Amino acid sequence: MDVQLKVTKRLEIQGKPVMRNPGDWVNVGKQTAMRWIGAGEAWIPDRQMVRLIEDDSGIVFLGDTNTAMSTAAAYGSKVATCISDVPTLKFGRTLLWNPSLSFQGEMLPVGFGLLDRWQIAVPLCDYSMLACHVGTEEDRARTEQVVHDLRIPLYETRLQFVRRSPDMEQFIEQWQEQMADGGDPRQAFLRALYIHKPLILALPTKWWEGRE
């Protein structure tokens, strides 16, 4: 399939090394395309992105209803969508997304593809932000009782790729239960994570728009 490069690439064409520059279009296999897109080295138009999205994949939009509705409308031609008041694994491969957080849409097929191996993939908040830095004293104490050390990074819970299974449905329920008494959702997520121990992939911060 055709992808447009964002970086210079040294390729082998008909047995000969050839340099291709940013802006050039090259034809590669699906797995190579997804790897390059995930690394921020290439991109594809929306019409091709649809072809890469796995079957039974979709987005559950959360947060402010008006924002969710307008964002869902923009994505409706690319992938199945729904709007929910609470996180729910509507699809076999679900992106739980609160659009108050910007997201690079070209990463959709890559995120869904990661669920071949991982149960959940979530970007980190910030490389310098740890659990000891956010939430109330009571909230941090609750987390420390579960994880025993708050010197660990936080996950950006507004963007989660999740593979549906009974285990992961229980994990999502546990996360909601941990938030029932209020507090920071990222602290609640850490507690649920350490209780259920799903196979999680920590994505780099560049997965949400505007980050490097």
C-alpha positions in Angstrom: 0.0 0.0 0.0 1.1 3.6 -0.5 2.3 5.7 2.4 3.8 9.2 2.4 7.1 9.6 4.2 7.7 12.1 7.0 11.4 11.2 7.3 14.2 10.2 5.0 14.3 6.4 4.3 16.9 4.2 2.7 15.0 1.5 0.8 16.0 -1.4 -1.3 14.2 -1.4 -4.7 15.0 -4.1 -7.2 18.0 -5.0 -5.2 19.5 -1.5 -5.2 19.6 0.9 -2.3 17.5 4.1 -2.9 17.0 7.1 -0.8 13.5 8.5 -0.4 12.8 11.9 1.3 10.0 13.4 3.3 6.9 13.9 1.1 7.8 11.0 -1.2 5.2 8.3 -1.7 6.4 4.7 -1.4 4.6 1.3 -1.7 5.1 -1.1 1.2 3.3 -4.0 2.9 0.6 -3.5 5.5 2.8 -4.4 8.5 5.6 -2.1 7.4 3.1 0.7 6.8 1.6 0.3 10.3 5.1 0.2 11.9 6.2 3.4 10.1 2.9 5.2 10.9 3.2 4.2 14.6 6.7 5.5 14.7 5.6 8.8 13.2 7.7 8.2 10.1 4.9 8.1 7.5 1.2 8.8 7.1 -1.7 7.7 4.9 -4.9 9.4 3.7 -8.2 8.7 5.4 -9.5 6.5 2.5 -6.5 4.1 3.0 -6.7 4.3 6.8 -10.2 2.7 6.7 -8.7 -0.4 4.9 -6.2 -0.9 7.7 -8.7 -0.9 10.6 -9.5 -4.3 11.9 -13.0 -5.9 11.8 -15.2 -5.3 14.9 -13.2 -2.2 15.9 -14.8 1.0 17.0 -14.6 4.1 19.1 -16.6 4.8 22.3 -16.7 8.5 22.9 -16.8 9.8 26.4 -16.9 13.1 28.2 -18.9 16.2 27.2 -21.8 15.1 25.0 -21.6 18.0 22.5 -17.9 17.5 22.0 -18.3 13.7 21.8 -21.1 14.0 19.2 -19.2 16.4 16.9 -16.0 14.3 17.1 -18.0 11.1 16.5 -19.6 12.6 13.4 -16.1 13.4 12.0 -15.0 9.8 12.5 -18.2 8.1 11.5 -17.1 7.4 7.9 -13.8 5.8 9.1 -14.9 3.4 11.9 -17.9 2.4 14.0 -18.6 4.8 16.8 -20.9 5.3 19.8 -21.3 7.7 22.6 -21.5 6.6 26.2 -21.7 8.2 29.7 -19.4 5.5 31.1 -16.5 3.4 29.7 -17.9 0.3 27.9 -16.2 -2.2 25.6 -18.8 -1.9 22.8 -16.5 -3.5 20.2 -14.1 -6.4 20.0 -11.3 -3.8 19.8 -12.5 -0.6 21.5 -10.9 2.8 21.6 -12.2 4.6 24.8 -11.7 8.2 23.9 -12.6 11.4 25.7 -12.1 14.0 22.9 -11.1 16.7 25.4 -7.7 15.1 24.6 -6.6 15.6 21.0 -5.6 12.4 19.1 -3.8 11.8 15.8 -6.5 9.9 13.9 -3.9 8.3 11.6 -2.8 6.2 14.6 -6.2 4.4 14.8 -5.3 1.3 12.8 -2.0 1.0 14.6 -3.6 1.2 18.0 -6.2 -1.5 17.0 -3.5 -3.6 15.6 -1.5 -3.6 18.9 -4.4 -5.5 20.4 -3.3 -8.6 18.6 -0.7 -8.9 21.3 -1.8 -6.7 24.2 -5.0 -6.5 26.2 -4.8 -2.7 26.6 -2.6 0.1 25.2 -2.6 3.5 26.9 -0.2 6.4 26.4 1.7 7.9 29.3 0.7 11.3 30.6 4.1 12.8 30.9 7.6 11.4 31.4 8.1 13.6 34.4 4.7 13.2 36.0 4.5 10.5 38.7 1.7 9.2 40.9 3.1 11.1 43.8 2.5 14.4 42.0 -1.3 14.3 41.5 -4.5 13.8 43.5 -5.3 14.5 47.0 -3.4 13.2 49.9 -6.2 10.7 50.6 -6.2 9.6 46.9 -2.5 9.0 46.9 -2.7 7.1 50.2 -5.3 4.8 48.6 -3.0 4.1 45.6 0.0 3.6 47.8 -1.8 0.9 49.7 -2.3 -1.0 46.5 0.9 -0.3 44.5 3.2 0.3 47.5 5.3 3.0 45.7 4.1 6.2 44.1 7.3 6.8 42.1 5.6 5.4 39.0 4.3 7.1 35.8 0.7 7.9 35.2 -1.4 6.8 32.2 -3.5 9.2 30.1 -6.8 7.5 30.7 -8.7 9.6 28.2 -7.3 7.4 25.4 -7.3 3.6 25.8 -7.2 0.9 23.2 -8.8 -2.2 24.8 -9.4 -5.8 23.6 -12.8 -7.0 24.8 -12.8 -10.1 27.1 -14.4 -11.0 30.4 -11.1 -10.1 32.2 -11.0 -6.6 30.6 -14.6 -6.0 31.2 -13.9 -6.7 34.9 -10.9 -4.4 34.7 -13.0 -1.5 33.4 -15.6 -2.1 36.1 -12.9 -2.1 38.7 -11.6 1.2 37.4 -15.1 2.7 37.7 -15.5 1.3 41.2 -12.2 2.9 42.2 -13.5 6.3 41.0 -16.8 6.0 42.8 -15.7 8.0 45.8 -14.1 10.7 43.6 -10.5 11.4 43.2 -8.2 11.5 40.2 -9.1 8.9 37.4 -5.4 8.3 36.8 -4.9 7.2 40.4 -8.0 5.0 40.2 -6.6 3.5 36.9 -3.4 2.6 38.6 -5.2 0.8 41.5 -7.3 -1.2 39.0 -4.2 -1.9 37.0 -2.3 -3.4 40.0 -5.4 -5.3 41.1 -6.2 -7.0 37.8 -2.7 -7.0 36.1 -3.8 -6.9 32.5 -1.2 -7.2 29.7 -0.7 -3.5 29.1 1.4 -1.6 26.6 2.5 1.9 27.7 2.4 4.1 24.6 4.7 7.2 24.2 3.2 10.6 24.8 3.4 11.4 21.1 0.2 9.3 20.7 -1.8 12.3 21.7 -1.6 15.3 19.5 1.0 18.0 20.1 3.4 15.8 22.0 6.9 14.7 20.8 
